[in-house]
Structures are given as C-alpha cells and as structure tokens.
Amino acid sequence: MAALPKMHLNHHTARSIVHGPLLYGGINLPNLYTVQGTSELKIRIGHLWARDKTYKLLLVCHGYLQLLIGIQSNFLNSR
C-alpha cells in the first residue's frame, strides 16, 4: 500500500485492478508477497539440491518444528 501513492495511484484502488493484467484494464503490478515467497522457495530448493550446510540447518529446523508440533509424520503432509 505504501508504494501505490509513490506511483501517483490511490492506495484504495481495488487489488484486482492493481494486480490485474493489462488486457483486462489492470495495472499488472506484481504482488510483492508472492514474488518474495517464490524467491525464498527457489533459494530453499537450491539448497536442498546442493545439500550444503544450509540444507542441514533446514533439516534441523524441520525436525525441531515437527517436535514442537508433536506429530510423528511429516507436518508438511498432514492435514
């Protein structure tokens, strides 16, 4: 919302217009949360493929979170 006034746009503009495609009358601005999330996923997948120190830290964090939740199976697969 802070970036829209800097671009001389009303911050109350509907998000369907702000993020919508130009073909349908939108402004076609990317959703920054989506861009950040996909970038983080790319980085994490890269570390998983490389099996480096960060990969090992991710595994430790995954196991610790699973322990905190208190389930035996992988929490990413549970509903």
Biopython code that builds the backbone (N, CA, C, O; Angstrom):
import numpy as np
from Bio.PDB.StructureBuilder import StructureBuilder

atoms = [
    (1, "MET", "N", (0.810, -1.189, 0.000)),
    (1, "MET", "CA", (0.000, 0.000, 0.000)),
    (1, "MET", "C", (0.859, 1.260, 0.000)),
    (1, "MET", "O", (0.423, 2.307, -0.481)),
    (2, "ALA", "N", (2.059, 1.171, 0.528)),
    (2, "ALA", "CA", (2.916, 2.353, 0.596)),
    (2, "ALA", "C", (3.480, 2.716, -0.767)),
    (2, "ALA", "O", (3.803, 3.879, -1.013)),
    (3, "ALA", "N", (3.603, 1.735, -1.659)),
    (3, "ALA", "CA", (4.195, 2.012, -2.965)),
    (3, "ALA", "C", (3.213, 2.679, -3.918)),
    (3, "ALA", "O", (3.629, 3.414, -4.813)),
    (4, "LEU", "N", (1.935, 2.438, -3.744)),
    (4, "LEU", "CA", (0.948, 2.990, -4.681)),
    (4, "LEU", "C", (0.928, 4.519, -4.700)),
    (4, "LEU", "O", (0.932, 5.095, -5.787)),
    (5, "PRO", "N", (0.906, 5.212, -3.544)),
    (5, "PRO", "CA", (0.942, 6.680, -3.612)),
    (5, "PRO", "C", (2.220, 7.230, -4.257)),
    (5, "PRO", "O", (2.199, 8.288, -4.885)),
    (6, "LYS", "N", (3.315, 6.511, -4.099)),
    (6, "LYS", "CA", (4.569, 6.948, -4.733)),
    (6, "LYS", "C", (4.466, 6.873, -6.255)),
    (6, "LYS", "O", (5.173, 7.581, -6.972)),
    (7, "MET", "N", (3.576, 6.006, -6.736)),
    (7, "MET", "CA", (3.361, 5.853, -8.172)),
    (7, "MET", "C", (2.181, 6.698, -8.649)),
    (7, "MET", "O", (1.691, 6.525, -9.765)),
    (8, "HIS", "N", (1.730, 7.621, -7.780)),
    (8, "HIS", "CA", (0.605, 8.520, -8.066)),
    (8, "HIS", "C", (-0.687, 7.744, -8.296)),
    (8, "HIS", "O", (-1.485, 8.093, -9.165)),
    (9, "LEU", "N", (-0.885, 6.681, -7.504)),
    (9, "LEU", "CA", (-2.108, 5.887, -7.536)),
    (9, "LEU", "C", (-2.752, 5.934, -6.155)),
    (9, "LEU", "O", (-2.060, 6.011, -5.140)),
    (10, "ASN", "N", (-4.058, 5.887, -6.124)),
    (10, "ASN", "CA", (-4.789, 5.875, -4.863)),
    (10, "ASN", "C", (-4.570, 4.534, -4.165)),
    (10, "ASN", "O", (-4.686, 3.484, -4.797)),
    (11, "HIS", "N", (-4.257, 4.559, -2.884)),
    (11, "HIS", "CA", (-3.993, 3.312, -2.176)),
    (11, "HIS", "C", (-5.277, 2.535, -1.889)),
    (11, "HIS", "O", (-5.207, 1.405, -1.406)),
    (12, "HIS", "N", (-6.436, 3.105, -2.172)),
    (12, "HIS", "CA", (-7.708, 2.407, -2.012)),
    (12, "HIS", "C", (-8.148, 1.708, -3.298)),
    (12, "HIS", "O", (-9.222, 1.109, -3.339)),
    (13, "THR", "N", (-7.332, 1.777, -4.341)),
    (13, "THR", "CA", (-7.663, 1.116, -5.603)),
    (13, "THR", "C", (-7.787, -0.389, -5.370)),
    (13, "THR", "O", (-6.984, -0.983, -4.650)),
    (14, "ALA", "N", (-8.795, -0.996, -5.983)),
    (14, "ALA", "CA", (-9.024, -2.432, -5.808)),
    (14, "ALA", "C", (-7.791, -3.218, -6.247)),
    (14, "ALA", "O", (-7.167, -2.906, -7.262)),
    (15, "ARG", "N", (-7.458, -4.227, -5.478)),
    (15, "ARG", "CA", (-6.277, -5.042, -5.795)),
    (15, "ARG", "C", (-6.459, -5.816, -7.088)),
    (15, "ARG", "O", (-5.474, -6.169, -7.736)),
    (16, "SER", "N", (-7.699, -6.086, -7.476)),
    (16, "SER", "CA", (-7.923, -6.759, -8.763)),
    (16, "SER", "C", (-7.512, -5.862, -9.916)),
    (16, "SER", "O", (-7.135, -6.356, -10.978)),
    (17, "ILE", "N", (-7.578, -4.556, -9.725)),
    (17, "ILE", "CA", (-7.121, -3.619, -10.761)),
    (17, "ILE", "C", (-5.613, -3.468, -10.692)),
    (17, "ILE", "O", (-4.939, -3.459, -11.721)),
    (18, "VAL", "N", (-5.083, -3.349, -9.485)),
    (18, "VAL", "CA", (-3.636, -3.141, -9.317)),
    (18, "VAL", "C", (-2.845, -4.329, -9.849)),
    (18, "VAL", "O", (-1.850, -4.141, -10.549)),
    (19, "HIS", "N", (-3.273, -5.551, -9.528)),
    (19, "HIS", "CA", (-2.524, -6.744, -9.914)),
    (19, "HIS", "C", (-3.071, -7.409, -11.169)),
    (19, "HIS", "O", (-2.510, -8.397, -11.642)),
    (20, "GLY", "N", (-4.159, -6.877, -11.709)),
    (20, "GLY", "CA", (-4.777, -7.485, -12.888)),
    (20, "GLY", "C", (-3.963, -7.257, -14.155)),
    (20, "GLY", "O", (-3.166, -6.321, -14.216)),
    (21, "PRO", "N", (-4.154, -8.101, -15.169)),
    (21, "PRO", "CA", (-3.400, -7.966, -16.420)),
    (21, "PRO", "C", (-3.851, -6.752, -17.234)),
    (21, "PRO", "O", (-4.994, -6.305, -17.128)),
    (22, "LEU", "N", (-2.943, -6.237, -18.035)),
    (22, "LEU", "CA", (-3.243, -5.081, -18.870)),
    (22, "LEU", "C", (-4.383, -5.364, -19.848)),
    (22, "LEU", "O", (-5.151, -4.466, -20.193)),
    (23, "LEU", "N", (-4.483, -6.600, -20.283)),
    (23, "LEU", "CA", (-5.508, -6.996, -21.241)),
    (23, "LEU", "C", (-6.910, -6.691, -20.716)),
    (23, "LEU", "O", (-7.809, -6.363, -21.491)),
    (24, "TYR", "N", (-7.094, -6.797, -19.415)),
    (24, "TYR", "CA", (-8.406, -6.586, -18.806)),
    (24, "TYR", "C", (-8.504, -5.256, -18.067)),
    (24, "TYR", "O", (-9.401, -5.083, -17.241)),
    (25, "GLY", "N", (-7.614, -4.321, -18.339)),
    (25, "GLY", "CA", (-7.676, -2.995, -17.745)),
    (25, "GLY", "C", (-6.948, -2.854, -16.425)),
    (25, "GLY", "O", (-7.121, -1.853, -15.729)),
    (26, "GLY", "N", (-6.152, -3.822, -16.073)),
    (26, "GLY", "CA", (-5.386, -3.753, -14.829)),
    (26, "GLY", "C", (-4.067, -3.020, -15.027)),
    (26, "GLY", "O", (-3.727, -2.622, -16.142)),
    (27, "ILE", "N", (-3.337, -2.848, -13.949)),
    (27, "ILE", "CA", (-2.036, -2.164, -13.996)),
    (27, "ILE", "C", (-0.902, -3.163, -14.130)),
    (27, "ILE", "O", (0.204, -2.794, -14.526)),
    (28, "ASN", "N", (-1.160, -4.421, -13.806)),
    (28, "ASN", "CA", (-0.196, -5.520, -13.961)),
    (28, "ASN", "C", (1.018, -5.389, -13.046)),
    (28, "ASN", "O", (2.130, -5.744, -13.436)),
    (29, "LEU", "N", (0.811, -4.880, -11.831)),
    (29, "LEU", "CA", (1.897, -4.839, -10.848)),
    (29, "LEU", "C", (1.994, -6.188, -10.162)),
    (29, "LEU", "O", (0.966, -6.762, -9.803)),
    (30, "PRO", "N", (3.195, -6.711, -9.970)),
    (30, "PRO", "CA", (3.317, -8.000, -9.289)),
    (30, "PRO", "C", (3.000, -7.855, -7.807)),
    (30, "PRO", "O", (3.255, -6.811, -7.206)),
    (31, "ASN", "N", (2.449, -8.896, -7.232)),
    (31, "ASN", "CA", (2.191, -8.937, -5.800)),
    (31, "ASN", "C", (3.523, -9.237, -5.111)),
    (31, "ASN", "O", (4.099, -10.307, -5.306)),
    (32, "LEU", "N", (4.007, -8.295, -4.311)),
    (32, "LEU", "CA", (5.340, -8.420, -3.731)),
    (32, "LEU", "C", (5.452, -9.594, -2.756)),
    (32, "LEU", "O", (6.524, -10.184, -2.628)),
    (33, "TYR", "N", (4.367, -9.938, -2.073)),
    (33, "TYR", "CA", (4.401, -11.097, -1.177)),
    (33, "TYR", "C", (4.590, -12.380, -1.978)),
    (33, "TYR", "O", (5.311, -13.281, -1.549)),
    (34, "THR", "N", (3.947, -12.465, -3.134)),
    (34, "THR", "CA", (4.095, -13.644, -3.980)),
    (34, "THR", "C", (5.503, -13.719, -4.546)),
    (34, "THR", "O", (6.104, -14.793, -4.576)),
    (35, "VAL", "N", (6.030, -12.599, -4.991)),
    (35, "VAL", "CA", (7.392, -12.565, -5.534)),
    (35, "VAL", "C", (8.404, -12.971, -4.465)),
    (35, "VAL", "O", (9.322, -13.744, -4.736)),
    (36, "GLN", "N", (8.235, -12.448, -3.249)),
    (36, "GLN", "CA", (9.146, -12.795, -2.164)),
    (36, "GLN", "C", (9.041, -14.276, -1.814)),
    (36, "GLN", "O", (10.056, -14.938, -1.596)),
    (37, "GLY", "N", (7.825, -14.792, -1.761)),
    (37, "GLY", "CA", (7.633, -16.199, -1.414)),
    (37, "GLY", "C", (8.233, -17.137, -2.437)),
    (37, "GLY", "O", (8.880, -18.119, -2.070)),
    (38, "THR", "N", (8.032, -16.853, -3.724)),
    (38, "THR", "CA", (8.598, -17.722, -4.753)),
    (38, "THR", "C", (10.123, -17.620, -4.778)),
    (38, "THR", "O", (10.806, -18.607, -5.051)),
    (39, "SER", "N", (10.652, -16.442, -4.496)),
    (39, "SER", "CA", (12.111, -16.295, -4.441)),
    (39, "SER", "C", (12.698, -17.112, -3.290)),
    (39, "SER", "O", (13.730, -17.762, -3.452)),
    (40, "GLU", "N", (12.043, -17.081, -2.130)),
    (40, "GLU", "CA", (12.524, -17.863, -0.997)),
    (40, "GLU", "C", (12.439, -19.359, -1.287)),
    (40, "GLU", "O", (13.335, -20.116, -0.914)),
    (41, "LEU", "N", (11.379, -19.783, -1.944)),
    (41, "LEU", "CA", (11.257, -21.197, -2.304)),
    (41, "LEU", "C", (12.364, -21.624, -3.262)),
    (41, "LEU", "O", (12.920, -22.713, -3.122)),
    (42, "LYS", "N", (12.684, -20.777, -4.230)),
    (42, "LYS", "CA", (13.766, -21.094, -5.173)),
    (42, "LYS", "C", (15.099, -21.253, -4.442)),
    (42, "LYS", "O", (15.880, -22.156, -4.741)),
    (43, "ILE", "N", (15.345, -20.364, -3.480)),
    (43, "ILE", "CA", (16.588, -20.433, -2.713)),
    (43, "ILE", "C", (16.641, -21.717, -1.890)),
    (43, "ILE", "O", (17.664, -22.401, -1.857)),
    (44, "ARG", "N", (15.527, -22.041, -1.223)),
    (44, "ARG", "CA", (15.500, -23.241, -0.381)),
    (44, "ARG", "C", (15.629, -24.506, -1.217)),
    (44, "ARG", "O", (16.335, -25.436, -0.825)),
    (45, "ILE", "N", (14.969, -24.553, -2.345)),
    (45, "ILE", "CA", (15.085, -25.719, -3.223)),
    (45, "ILE", "C", (16.513, -25.853, -3.732)),
    (45, "ILE", "O", (17.025, -26.964, -3.865)),
    (46, "GLY", "N", (17.154, -24.727, -4.015)),
    (46, "GLY", "CA", (18.556, -24.756, -4.432)),
    (46, "GLY", "C", (19.452, -25.361, -3.365)),
    (46, "GLY", "O", (20.354, -26.139, -3.673)),
    (47, "HIS", "N", (19.200, -25.001, -2.102)),
    (47, "HIS", "CA", (19.983, -25.570, -1.014)),
    (47, "HIS", "C", (19.681, -27.055, -0.832)),
    (47, "HIS", "O", (20.571, -27.838, -0.499)),
    (48, "LEU", "N", (18.427, -27.438, -1.051)),
    (48, "LEU", "CA", (18.090, -28.853, -0.932)),
    (48, "LEU", "C", (18.804, -29.681, -1.993)),
    (48, "LEU", "O", (19.245, -30.800, -1.728)),
    (49, "TRP", "N", (18.914, -29.129, -3.186)),
    (49, "TRP", "CA", (19.632, -29.844, -4.254)),
    (49, "TRP", "C", (21.135, -29.864, -4.000)),
    (49, "TRP", "O", (21.805, -30.846, -4.317)),
    (50, "ALA", "N", (21.668, -28.779, -3.429)),
    (50, "ALA", "CA", (23.113, -28.690, -3.204)),
    (50, "ALA", "C", (23.564, -29.520, -2.000)),
    (50, "ALA", "O", (24.723, -29.930, -1.925)),
    (51, "ARG", "N", (22.655, -29.764, -1.065)),
    (51, "ARG", "CA", (22.962, -30.500, 0.170)),
    (51, "ARG", "C", (24.171, -29.903, 0.906)),
    (51, "ARG", "O", (25.110, -30.608, 1.275)),
    (52, "ASP", "N", (24.111, -28.598, 1.102)),
    (52, "ASP", "CA", (25.190, -27.891, 1.776)),
    (52, "ASP", "C", (24.841, -27.680, 3.258)),
    (52, "ASP", "O", (23.939, -28.332, 3.782)),
    (53, "LYS", "N", (25.560, -26.765, 3.929)),
    (53, "LYS", "CA", (25.317, -26.518, 5.347)),
    (53, "LYS", "C", (23.914, -25.980, 5.588)),
    (53, "LYS", "O", (23.269, -26.337, 6.573)),
    (54, "THR", "N", (23.449, -25.138, 4.707)),
    (54, "THR", "CA", (22.102, -24.589, 4.861)),
    (54, "THR", "C", (21.061, -25.688, 4.758)),
    (54, "THR", "O", (20.044, -25.645, 5.450)),
    (55, "TYR", "N", (21.302, -26.666, 3.906)),
    (55, "TYR", "CA", (20.410, -27.824, 3.785)),
    (55, "TYR", "C", (20.311, -28.541, 5.133)),
    (55, "TYR", "O", (19.220, -28.907, 5.570)),
    (56, "LYS", "N", (21.458, -28.737, 5.783)),
    (56, "LYS", "CA", (21.464, -29.412, 7.077)),
    (56, "LYS", "C", (20.724, -28.586, 8.131)),
    (56, "LYS", "O", (20.015, -29.142, 8.969)),
    (57, "LEU", "N", (20.888, -27.260, 8.090)),
    (57, "LEU", "CA", (20.169, -26.393, 9.025)),
    (57, "LEU", "C", (18.669, -26.446, 8.775)),
    (57, "LEU", "O", (17.886, -26.431, 9.725)),
    (58, "LEU", "N", (18.260, -26.506, 7.524)),
    (58, "LEU", "CA", (16.837, -26.620, 7.198)),
    (58, "LEU", "C", (16.259, -27.926, 7.731)),
    (58, "LEU", "O", (15.134, -27.955, 8.231)),
    (59, "LEU", "N", (17.028, -29.003, 7.622)),
    (59, "LEU", "CA", (16.570, -30.284, 8.163)),
    (59, "LEU", "C", (16.426, -30.237, 9.676)),
    (59, "LEU", "O", (15.469, -30.783, 10.226)),
    (60, "VAL", "N", (17.372, -29.589, 10.356)),
    (60, "VAL", "CA", (17.307, -29.464, 11.810)),
    (60, "VAL", "C", (16.083, -28.638, 12.208)),
    (60, "VAL", "O", (15.366, -29.008, 13.138)),
    (61, "CYS", "N", (15.840, -27.540, 11.523)),
    (61, "CYS", "CA", (14.677, -26.695, 11.823)),
    (61, "CYS", "C", (13.378, -27.450, 11.559)),
    (61, "CYS", "O", (12.416, -27.326, 12.318)),
    (62, "HIS", "N", (13.354, -28.223, 10.493)),
    (62, "HIS", "CA", (12.175, -29.021, 10.155)),
    (62, "HIS", "C", (11.897, -30.050, 11.258)),
    (62, "HIS", "O", (10.753, -30.223, 11.678)),
    (63, "GLY", "N", (12.934, -30.719, 11.715)),
    (63, "GLY", "CA", (12.775, -31.696, 12.790)),
    (63, "GLY", "C", (12.358, -31.058, 14.100)),
    (63, "GLY", "O", (11.539, -31.613, 14.832)),
    (64, "TYR", "N", (12.916, -29.899, 14.398)),
    (64, "TYR", "CA", (12.569, -29.204, 15.635)),
    (64, "TYR", "C", (11.105, -28.754, 15.610)),
    (64, "TYR", "O", (10.393, -28.891, 16.604)),
    (65, "LEU", "N", (10.663, -28.220, 14.478)),
    (65, "LEU", "CA", (9.276, -27.795, 14.357)),
    (65, "LEU", "C", (8.326, -28.990, 14.467)),
    (65, "LEU", "O", (7.252, -28.889, 15.060)),
    (66, "GLN", "N", (8.730, -30.100, 13.897)),
    (66, "GLN", "CA", (7.930, -31.322, 13.992)),
    (66, "GLN", "C", (7.839, -31.776, 15.450)),
    (66, "GLN", "O", (6.786, -32.237, 15.891)),
    (67, "LEU", "N", (8.924, -31.647, 16.189)),
    (67, "LEU", "CA", (8.934, -31.994, 17.606)),
    (67, "LEU", "C", (8.032, -31.053, 18.403)),
    (67, "LEU", "O", (7.305, -31.501, 19.290)),
    (68, "LEU", "N", (8.070, -29.759, 18.096)),
    (68, "LEU", "CA", (7.222, -28.791, 18.785)),
    (68, "LEU", "C", (5.740, -29.048, 18.525)),
    (68, "LEU", "O", (4.913, -28.926, 19.429)),
    (69, "ILE", "N", (5.416, -29.401, 17.296)),
    (69, "ILE", "CA", (4.022, -29.667, 16.955)),
    (69, "ILE", "C", (3.545, -30.932, 17.652)),
    (69, "ILE", "O", (2.395, -31.014, 18.082)),
    (70, "GLY", "N", (4.420, -31.907, 17.761)),
    (70, "GLY", "CA", (4.091, -33.133, 18.477)),
    (70, "GLY", "C", (3.496, -34.224, 17.610)),
    (70, "GLY", "O", (2.699, -35.034, 18.085)),
    (71, "ILE", "N", (3.879, -34.253, 16.340)),
    (71, "ILE", "CA", (3.398, -35.332, 15.473)),
    (71, "ILE", "C", (4.588, -36.122, 14.969)),
    (71, "ILE", "O", (5.702, -35.605, 14.888)),
    (72, "GLN", "N", (4.342, -37.398, 14.626)),
    (72, "GLN", "CA", (5.430, -38.255, 14.179)),
    (72, "GLN", "C", (5.678, -38.142, 12.686)),
    (72, "GLN", "O", (6.818, -38.265, 12.236)),
    (73, "SER", "N", (4.628, -37.910, 11.913)),
    (73, "SER", "CA", (4.785, -37.847, 10.458)),
    (73, "SER", "C", (5.217, -36.452, 10.035)),
    (73, "SER", "O", (5.230, -35.518, 10.838)),
    (74, "ASN", "N", (5.562, -36.328, 8.790)),
    (74, "ASN", "CA", (5.979, -35.053, 8.236)),
    (74, "ASN", "C", (4.824, -34.052, 8.318)),
    (74, "ASN", "O", (3.737, -34.319, 7.805)),
    (75, "PHE", "N", (5.051, -32.907, 8.954)),
    (75, "PHE", "CA", (3.963, -31.952, 9.150)),
    (75, "PHE", "C", (3.554, -31.270, 7.840)),
    (75, "PHE", "O", (2.455, -30.723, 7.749)),
    (76, "LEU", "N", (4.408, -31.297, 6.848)),
    (76, "LEU", "CA", (4.041, -30.700, 5.557)),
    (76, "LEU", "C", (3.004, -31.543, 4.825)),
    (76, "LEU", "O", (2.284, -31.032, 3.967)),
    (77, "ASN", "N", (2.924, -32.815, 5.154)),
    (77, "ASN", "CA", (1.950, -33.702, 4.503)),
    (77, "ASN", "C", (0.676, -33.888, 5.302)),
    (77, "ASN", "O", (-0.284, -34.474, 4.802)),
    (78, "SER", "N", (0.648, -33.398, 6.543)),
    (78, "SER", "CA", (-0.540, -33.612, 7.377)),
    (78, "SER", "C", (-1.612, -32.575, 7.055)),
    (78, "SER", "O", (-1.327, -31.505, 6.517)),
    (79, "ARG", "N", (-2.838, -32.917, 7.395)),
    (79, "ARG", "CA", (-3.957, -32.004, 7.109)),
    (79, "ARG", "C", (-4.448, -31.368, 8.356)),
    (79, "ARG", "O", (-5.384, -30.570, 8.315)),
]
sb = StructureBuilder()
sb.init_structure("model")
sb.init_model(0)
sb.init_chain("A")
sb.init_seg("    ")
for serial, (resi, resn, name, xyz) in enumerate(atoms, 1):
    if name == "N":
        sb.init_residue(resn, " ", resi, " ")
    sb.init_atom(name, np.array(xyz, "f"), 0.0, 1.0, " ", f" {name:<3s}", serial, name[0])
structure = sb.get_structure()
